[in-house]
Amino acid sequence: MTNKYMYFVANWKMFGDLRTLNSLDKVIKFSKNNKKNKLKIVYCPPNTLIRPLSRRLKKTKIEVGAQNCHHSYDYGAHTGQVNSTMLKNVGAKYVILGHSENRQLGETDNLINLKIKSAIKSGLKIIFCIGETLKERRQKKTNQILKRQIEKGLKSIKNKSKIIIAYEPVWSIGSGLIPKEIEILEIVKERGSSDDLLYPSRILIKFKNEELKTTISDVMGHDKFASSKVNLQLTAAEPKNLVSTLNLNGSSKTSSSLLPDG
C-alpha cells in the first residue's frame, strides 16, 4: 500500500534571508491551485527563517520543518543548540534527522535515535535520512549499512506513524554519479506512481504503526512488500525516464530548492 501523498521536501541548508521569502509566490500559487494531486510541500529553512516562513505560509497547504535539533527534550546548558520543543514553538512541523552531512560530522546512530525520540515527544514529524557512502557501496555493504542505520536509529520506537525514511545515496550527492535503474531497484522494487521528481536518489518510506523489520528486505523487498503495512514513497535519479520506469512518487530537493529560480 503506497502513501497517499507525494512529498516534496526542500532542504535549504545554510541558505536564505528574509528577502528570500519573497521568492515563494509562484510556489504558493501552485499549491493553492493544485487540487488534483495529493502532495505535501515541506520547506526546511535555517532556524532563523522558521518563524517568518511559517507565518508567510499560514494560509497555505505548505508546511515548514527544521534541518536538525538537539537530542535533549528539556532546556539545558547547550550553547548554540536548539531542541525540538523550541522548533515546534516557532512553527516547525517536521525535522530532518540523520542527514549525511551531519553523520559525516560525527553524528552517531545512537544520537540520532535520541533526537528522533525527542522530536516525537515534541509532536514533530521526522524525515529520517539513511544512506551509504561510495566506499561502502563498493565494498557491497549497502544493505548492511542501511539495516544498521534503521535498526539503531529507530530502536525502542514503537509508534512510527510520524516517521518518513529518506534514502540518500551519499555517493551520488554532488559527485555527478547518477544511480541507474537497477541500482534503485536494488533498494526498493517498483511500487507506487508519480508524475515527476526533483532530486536525485531519494526513497521515502512512511511507517504507519508498523514494527521495524529485522532486515532491509523485509522493509524494502519486492516479495514481502505486498503484505506489509509500510507505506512507500520513492524518489530516484534525476533522468525523466526513471520516473516512468519506476513509477516514483516522492521527491526531495536541497540548497535553494523549490524556489522559482532554484
C-alpha positions as CSV (number, residue, x, y, z in Angstrom):
1,M,0.0,0.0,0.0
2,T,1.6,3.3,-1.1
3,N,1.4,6.5,0.8
4,K,-1.5,8.7,-0.4
5,Y,0.8,11.8,-0.6
6,M,3.7,12.8,-2.7
7,Y,6.3,14.6,-0.5
8,F,8.4,17.4,-1.8
9,V,11.0,18.3,0.9
10,A,13.1,21.4,0.3
11,N,16.2,21.5,2.5
12,W,17.6,25.0,2.2
13,K,20.7,24.1,4.2
14,M,22.7,27.3,5.1
15,F,20.9,29.5,2.6
16,G,18.4,32.3,2.7
17,D,17.4,35.6,4.4
18,L,14.1,37.5,4.9
19,R,14.3,38.7,1.3
20,T,14.3,35.1,0.1
21,L,10.7,34.6,1.3
22,N,9.6,37.0,-1.4
23,S,10.6,34.4,-4.0
24,L,8.0,31.9,-2.9
25,D,4.9,33.4,-4.5
26,K,4.9,31.1,-7.5
27,V,5.1,28.0,-5.3
28,I,2.4,29.3,-3.0
29,K,0.1,30.0,-6.0
30,F,0.8,26.5,-7.4
31,S,0.0,24.8,-4.1
32,K,-3.3,26.7,-3.9
33,N,-4.3,25.9,-7.4
34,N,-3.3,22.2,-7.2
35,K,-6.4,20.3,-6.4
36,K,-5.8,17.1,-8.4
37,N,-2.6,15.7,-6.9
38,K,-2.3,14.8,-3.3
39,L,1.0,16.3,-2.4
40,K,2.8,17.8,0.6
41,I,5.4,20.5,0.2
42,V,7.7,20.9,3.2
43,Y,10.2,23.8,3.4
44,C,13.2,23.2,5.8
45,P,14.9,26.6,6.0
46,P,17.6,27.6,8.5
47,N,16.3,28.1,12.1
48,T,16.4,31.9,11.6
49,L,13.7,31.7,9.0
50,I,11.3,29.2,10.5
51,R,9.1,31.7,12.3
52,P,8.7,34.2,9.4
53,L,8.3,31.4,6.9
54,S,5.6,29.7,8.9
55,R,3.7,33.0,9.2
56,R,4.0,33.6,5.5
57,L,2.7,30.1,4.7
58,K,0.0,30.2,7.4
59,K,-3.0,30.3,5.0
60,T,-1.4,27.7,2.5
61,K,-1.1,24.0,2.5
62,I,2.7,24.3,2.6
63,E,4.4,23.2,5.8
64,V,7.6,24.1,7.5
65,G,10.3,21.9,9.0
66,A,13.8,22.3,10.6
67,Q,17.1,20.8,9.5
68,N,18.2,19.3,12.8
69,C,17.7,19.5,16.5
70,H,19.5,18.8,19.8
71,H,18.8,15.4,21.4
72,S,17.6,16.8,24.7
73,Y,13.8,17.4,25.1
74,D,14.5,19.7,28.0
75,Y,16.2,23.1,28.2
76,G,19.9,22.9,29.2
77,A,23.4,24.4,29.0
78,H,24.0,23.7,25.4
79,T,25.4,26.8,23.7
80,G,24.2,27.3,20.2
81,Q,21.8,24.4,20.3
82,V,18.1,24.3,19.6
83,N,15.8,21.4,20.8
84,S,12.7,20.0,19.2
85,T,10.4,21.8,21.6
86,M,11.8,25.2,20.6
87,L,11.5,24.4,16.9
88,K,7.9,23.3,17.4
89,N,7.2,26.6,19.3
90,V,8.3,28.7,16.4
91,G,6.3,26.9,13.8
92,A,8.1,23.8,12.6
93,K,6.1,20.7,12.0
94,Y,8.9,18.5,10.6
95,V,12.6,18.0,11.3
96,I,15.3,16.4,9.2
97,L,17.4,14.0,11.3
98,G,20.3,11.8,10.4
99,H,21.3,13.8,7.3
100,S,24.6,12.5,5.7
101,E,26.3,15.9,6.3
102,N,25.7,15.6,10.0
103,R,26.7,12.0,10.1
104,Q,30.0,13.0,8.5
105,L,30.5,15.5,11.3
106,G,30.3,12.7,13.8
107,E,26.6,12.2,14.5
108,T,26.1,8.6,15.5
109,D,23.1,6.2,15.1
110,N,22.5,6.3,18.9
111,L,22.5,10.1,19.0
112,I,20.1,10.2,16.0
113,N,17.8,7.8,17.9
114,L,17.7,10.2,20.9
115,K,16.9,13.1,18.6
116,I,14.1,11.1,17.0
117,K,12.6,10.3,20.4
118,S,12.8,13.9,21.5
119,A,11.2,15.1,18.2
120,I,8.3,12.6,18.5
121,K,7.7,13.7,22.1
122,S,7.5,17.3,20.9
123,G,5.0,16.4,18.3
124,L,7.2,16.9,15.2
125,K,7.2,14.6,12.1
126,I,10.6,13.2,11.3
127,I,12.4,12.9,8.0
128,F,14.9,10.3,8.9
129,C,17.8,10.1,6.5
130,I,19.8,7.0,5.7
131,G,22.4,6.2,3.0
132,E,25.7,4.6,2.2
133,T,29.0,6.2,1.0
134,L,30.7,5.3,-2.2
135,K,33.4,3.3,-0.3
136,E,30.7,1.3,1.5
137,R,28.8,0.7,-1.8
138,R,32.0,-0.6,-3.5
139,Q,32.5,-2.9,-0.6
140,K,29.0,-4.2,-1.1
141,K,27.9,-3.1,2.3
142,T,24.8,-1.1,1.3
143,N,22.2,-3.4,2.9
144,Q,24.4,-3.8,6.0
145,I,24.7,-0.1,6.4
146,L,21.0,0.7,5.8
147,K,19.9,-2.1,8.1
148,R,22.2,-0.8,10.9
149,Q,21.0,2.8,10.5
150,I,17.4,1.9,10.5
151,E,17.5,-0.6,13.5
152,K,19.7,1.7,15.7
153,G,18.1,4.9,14.6
154,L,14.6,3.6,15.4
155,K,15.5,1.5,18.4
156,S,12.7,1.3,21.0
157,I,10.3,3.5,19.0
158,K,7.0,1.6,18.8
159,N,4.8,4.2,17.0
160,K,6.5,5.0,13.7
161,S,3.5,6.8,12.1
162,K,5.2,10.1,12.2
163,I,8.5,8.9,10.7
164,I,9.4,9.2,7.0
165,I,12.6,7.4,6.0
166,A,14.6,9.3,3.3
167,Y,17.2,7.2,1.5
168,E,20.0,9.3,0.1
169,P,22.9,7.5,-1.5
170,V,25.8,9.7,-0.2
171,W,27.9,8.6,-3.2
172,S,25.6,10.4,-5.7
173,I,25.4,13.8,-3.9
174,G,27.5,16.3,-5.8
175,S,29.6,13.6,-7.4
176,G,28.0,13.5,-10.9
177,L,27.2,9.8,-10.3
178,I,23.6,9.3,-11.2
179,P,22.1,6.0,-10.0
180,K,21.0,3.6,-12.7
181,E,17.6,2.0,-12.7
182,I,19.0,-1.3,-11.4
183,E,20.7,0.4,-8.6
184,I,17.5,1.9,-7.4
185,L,15.7,-1.4,-7.7
186,E,18.4,-3.0,-5.5
187,I,17.0,-0.9,-2.6
188,V,13.3,-0.7,-3.4
189,K,11.4,-2.6,-6.0
190,E,8.9,-1.0,-8.3
191,R,5.9,0.4,-6.4
192,G,3.6,3.4,-6.5
193,S,3.1,6.1,-9.1
194,S,4.3,9.6,-9.8
195,D,4.4,12.4,-12.3
196,D,7.7,14.0,-11.6
197,L,10.7,14.2,-9.2
198,L,13.1,16.9,-8.2
199,Y,16.2,15.5,-6.6
200,P,18.5,12.5,-7.3
201,S,18.2,9.3,-5.4
202,R,15.7,9.6,-2.6
203,I,13.5,6.8,-1.2
204,L,10.7,7.9,1.2
205,I,9.1,5.2,3.3
206,K,6.5,6.2,5.8
207,F,5.8,3.8,8.6
208,K,2.3,3.5,9.8
209,N,2.2,1.8,13.2
210,E,4.4,-1.0,11.9
211,E,7.1,-2.6,13.9
212,L,10.5,-2.3,12.3
213,K,11.5,-5.5,10.4
214,T,14.8,-7.2,11.1
215,T,16.2,-7.0,7.6
216,I,16.2,-4.4,4.8
217,S,14.5,-6.9,2.5
218,D,11.6,-7.1,4.9
219,V,11.1,-3.4,4.8
220,M,12.0,-2.7,1.2
221,G,12.0,-6.1,-0.6
222,H,9.6,-6.8,-3.5
223,D,8.4,-10.2,-2.4
224,K,7.3,-9.2,1.1
225,F,6.3,-5.7,0.5
226,A,2.8,-6.6,-0.8
227,S,1.7,-7.8,2.6
228,S,3.4,-5.1,4.5
229,K,1.6,-2.2,6.2
230,V,4.6,0.1,5.4
231,N,3.6,2.9,3.1
232,L,6.2,3.6,0.3
233,Q,7.3,6.8,-1.4
234,L,10.2,6.8,-3.7
235,T,12.4,9.3,-5.5
236,A,15.2,8.1,-7.6
237,A,17.7,9.6,-10.1
238,E,17.1,12.7,-12.0
239,P,16.6,11.4,-15.6
240,K,13.0,11.6,-16.6
241,N,13.0,8.0,-17.9
242,L,13.4,6.6,-14.4
243,V,10.1,8.3,-13.4
244,S,8.0,6.4,-15.9
245,T,10.1,3.2,-15.5
246,L,10.0,3.1,-11.7
247,N,6.6,4.8,-11.1
248,L,8.2,7.0,-8.4
249,N,6.0,9.1,-6.1
250,G,8.0,11.2,-3.7
251,S,10.6,14.0,-4.1
252,S,13.2,16.0,-2.2
253,K,15.4,18.9,-3.3
254,T,18.1,20.8,-1.5
255,S,20.0,24.1,-1.4
256,S,17.7,27.0,-2.6
257,S,15.2,24.3,-3.5
258,L,11.6,24.8,-4.5
259,L,12.3,28.4,-5.4
260,P,11.0,29.6,-8.7
261,D,14.6,30.2,-10.0
262,G,16.2,27.4,-7.9
